[in-house]
Amino acid sequence: MGSIPQDGTAAPSAEAPTFGQGTRVAVIGSGVSGICAGAHLLRHGANVVVFERSGVSSGVWNFDPRTDSNSVVYPSNPASLGDYATSVPDQFLPRQSRKDNHPLNTSDGDALEVAFAPPGPAYSGLHNNVPTSLLYSNLKPWPKGTPENVSHWEIAKYLQTLSAENGLDKVTLYNTRVENATKSADGKTWNVRTITLLAKDGTPRIVERTWEFDAIVVCSGHYNLPRVPNIPGLSQWKELFKDRISHTKEYRNPNRFRDKNVLVIGGGTSSLDVCRELSEVTAGIYQSTRGGQFDHPTEVLPQIVKRVGEVTGFTLDSDAIPKGDLEEQSPIPGQTTLKDGQTLKDIHHVIVATGYLTSFPFLPQYHNDNLDPDDATPEVLVTSEANMLFCTMATDIIQAHDASSPKNYDPDRKTPVETVAEDSGYVDPKEERAFVWRLDLGFLVIGFLGYMFKYIDQTNISNAYVSGMKEDLSLYGNELNFFTTYFNIGYIVMLWPSCILISHIGPSKWLPACEVYGLRFLIGFFEGTTWPAYFTMISQWYLPHEVALRMSLYNIAQPAGAMLSGAMQGGLSTNMEGVLGRAGWRWAFIINGVCTIAVALVAFFLLPGYPESPNRLAKFYLKPRHIEIALARARRVNRKPQIGITPKTFFRCFTFWQLWAIGIAWPIGGNFAPANYYNLWLKSLKNPDGTKKYTVAMLNYLPIIGQAAQLVAEVVYSSASDYFGTRLPFLLLHSTVNITSLAILIVRPQNEKLYMAGWYMNYTGAVSMMLLCSWASENLPHEPQVRTMLFASGTLFAYLLSAFVPLAAYPASEAPNWRIGAKLYIGFATFAVFLYIAIYFGFRWEKKRAKKQGQLTSGSSKGDAEPGSE
């Protein structure tokens, strides 16, 4: 079977069919219906040509960030006119008479593409709301392991895979629009006139051709012509305030509605979807409905949404005729009247969510525009042609999380409408691996170094304490714990405010600035931003199966810093004691300070920011293509972009149970405080003759074994957790090790080596934090602000615990015979086990609730059945 030339220049005829033998069939549209119909027709030996007006198959699931305001008319055009202006024969031949005002008579290439094939209704956050176990074709199942809920790009790639594997790509003419289909003179065949948009040499041109077919299968869908009701005053508002009035077909994301009051007209699926997305950013939302049987119940609406009655008119204030565009923050100068007499004012935007009219503009002779457009398609389109068939479509679609990419998508397909990777979600696997390596070598390396020197500084206190600082400064009371407490108080005070700062300033500017200007002054105060900032960046740049390992690779800077601090302190106490009149322990702080400033200056150029707002100084290694890949990966898992945290969203974060459950499990499951006092126990050991068992250097070297154990444990646990795609089993395994270590510390066996092993096992406590953070990251993709606040809150609770509990549990004056010590922490660790299990079931409950809400959105009115999300 041959291929259809993609330039539209070779039309089949009755005498010389271009490919195959048998019935000549035209399939109009290459969405799910066109792909399935075409594939089965090919299997039965038909000579098939598929016409697709856009540059790619997948129909309504193809996301195009552009919109065509000209395809939305206030009120709606008759259904026979459709969403595009058809041409007359020979309209685009040179030196022929033409309609000069035709939308395709333009030299603007982008405007030409949009007018030729008006973008569909898919928006950036679109997901399916029918599980993939039901939403599939018998041509090919979904790839193994595909979740029940997936994003629009995943469904589009699945459909494109079906097209490619079933031979449809070879018989599809992309960028080809059907203008008219009429019966031949003898009534046996169909004459189909098409136009093809070409741009091979960079100059767009249109080629017209006429085809002859034995049959036609219409698969053009019914999400093309927006249904706009004839509400008095609406057309005037649209004329005066063009960008303030829109249809859901034009909706792409909620960004431009931030802090605005929005009126959404309609109570079906599209209205529900838009209300849910807008609820994250708007000041207020009104949803107007007529109280129809297909309106979704108010229970599924976000709390911010206020449902009101039917709109009966839009009026302007007496002096409201604007001389220019409205200022962005100004509401529309008028009011909206409802059927019950209520009026709405201070509305910034109106979104019409009233669905679509079933329209076939290439078959105007069969339309009956006098019939009610809310009636079913067979009544609106009157035809009894035996050789013209219509494929129907599923009218409701749902929500999902993440899925793997279909393997057979062809990234080399060239189309005039180039949908970049950030929109489609597809990235070549080799290119993606190279990008991740690049990100690791830039972002993770500088993050590791910054956090390592931060932790060297933090660890230097305890190492210096046993290396002469205690004696030099006469610190014979509980001063060591006071030092830690003062540091922790500064750290705690800054944690939540830092979340707001990094969400507005950006981590790539704020983090290095803190190191340069603040590391030597109010250390804890300025270090309080590190954890939430770095973990937020990691959760934005990396995918769920990459997050735990990357968080661990960042966090192992902690044991690495502690190891280096111990080794450095041991070496300095031996080799730098008295140099320039300074004790060896003082040199550790001096060296660390110099290194920190150097790393901070480099960090200004290497920290990437966020994919949606990258650091401009990092362009030398993260080029525009890399940002596109990052955005594509984020869309693949339906991860929302980071936006500034406002007072409203700040307080909203604390309504999420995940923040409290994980935030509390974080410190009590970590249980790493006891390990901080290991060297105090070592210092208390004596030889039989009463002399100290370990030298100052050994007191600094021996804890390195525990820090190395922490480093290895974090990498092993997180790598295995990412590989197997699960968190709870590894959290429980870690808890088993942790509780065992604490039990050994409580029993205090006479065998010194066994007791020492208990201390070393306790060093692995931080493992649970990485697993909990990655767990939160993968289960809160739609809540970037909540993730940031969760990372900050978990850190805050951990520092609250370590700031005050050790004062009672591990007072330095009681070392090494602490009365409370590990007894308290084994209680924390046991409680953490129950919390982990509760969190697991909490996430399961959230998924069931999301699925239930998806089922609630599955029924919609005949005029309002566009794709929906949860």
Secondary structure, DSSP 8 states (H G I E B T S, - for coil): -----TTS-----SSS-SSSSS-EEEEE--SHHHHHHHHHHHHTT-EEEEE-SSSSS-GGG---S---GGG--SS---TTTTTS----TTTTSTTS---TT-TT--S-HHHHHHHHS---S--TT-B-SS-TTTS-BTTB---TT--SS-BHHHHHHHHHHHHHHTT-GGGEETTEEEEEEEE-TTSSSEEEEEEEEE-TTSS-EEEEEEEEESEEEE---S-SEE-----TTHHHHHHHSGGGEEEGGG---SGGGTT-EEEEE--SHHHHHHHHHHTTT-SEEEEE----TTS--GGGS-TTEEEE--EEEEEE-TT---SS---TT---SEEEEETTS-EE----EEEE---EE---TT-GGGB-TTS-TTS-HHHHB----TTEEE----------------TT--TT---SS---HHHH----HHHHHHHHHHHIIIIIHHHHHHHHHHHHHHHHHHHHIIIIIHHHTT--SSHHHHHHHHHHHHHHHHHHHHHHHHHHH-HHHHHHHHHHHHTTSSHHHHHTTHHHHHHHHHHHHS-HHHHHHHHHHHHTHHHHHHHHHHHHHHHHHHHSTTGGG--HHHHHHHHHHHHHHHHHHHHHHH--EETTEE-GGGTTTS-HHHHHHHHHHHHHTT--------HHHHHHHTT-HHHHHHHHHHHHHH--TGGGGHHHHHHH-B-TTSSBSS-HHHHHHTHHHHHHHHHHHHHHHHHHHHHHT-SHHHHHHHHHHHHHHHHHHHH--S-HHHHHHHHHHHGGGGHHHHHHHHHHHHH-TT-HHHHHHHHHHHHHHHHHHHHHHHHHHS-GGGTT--SSTHHHHHHHHHHHHHHHHHHHHHHHHHHHHHHHHHHHTS---TT-------
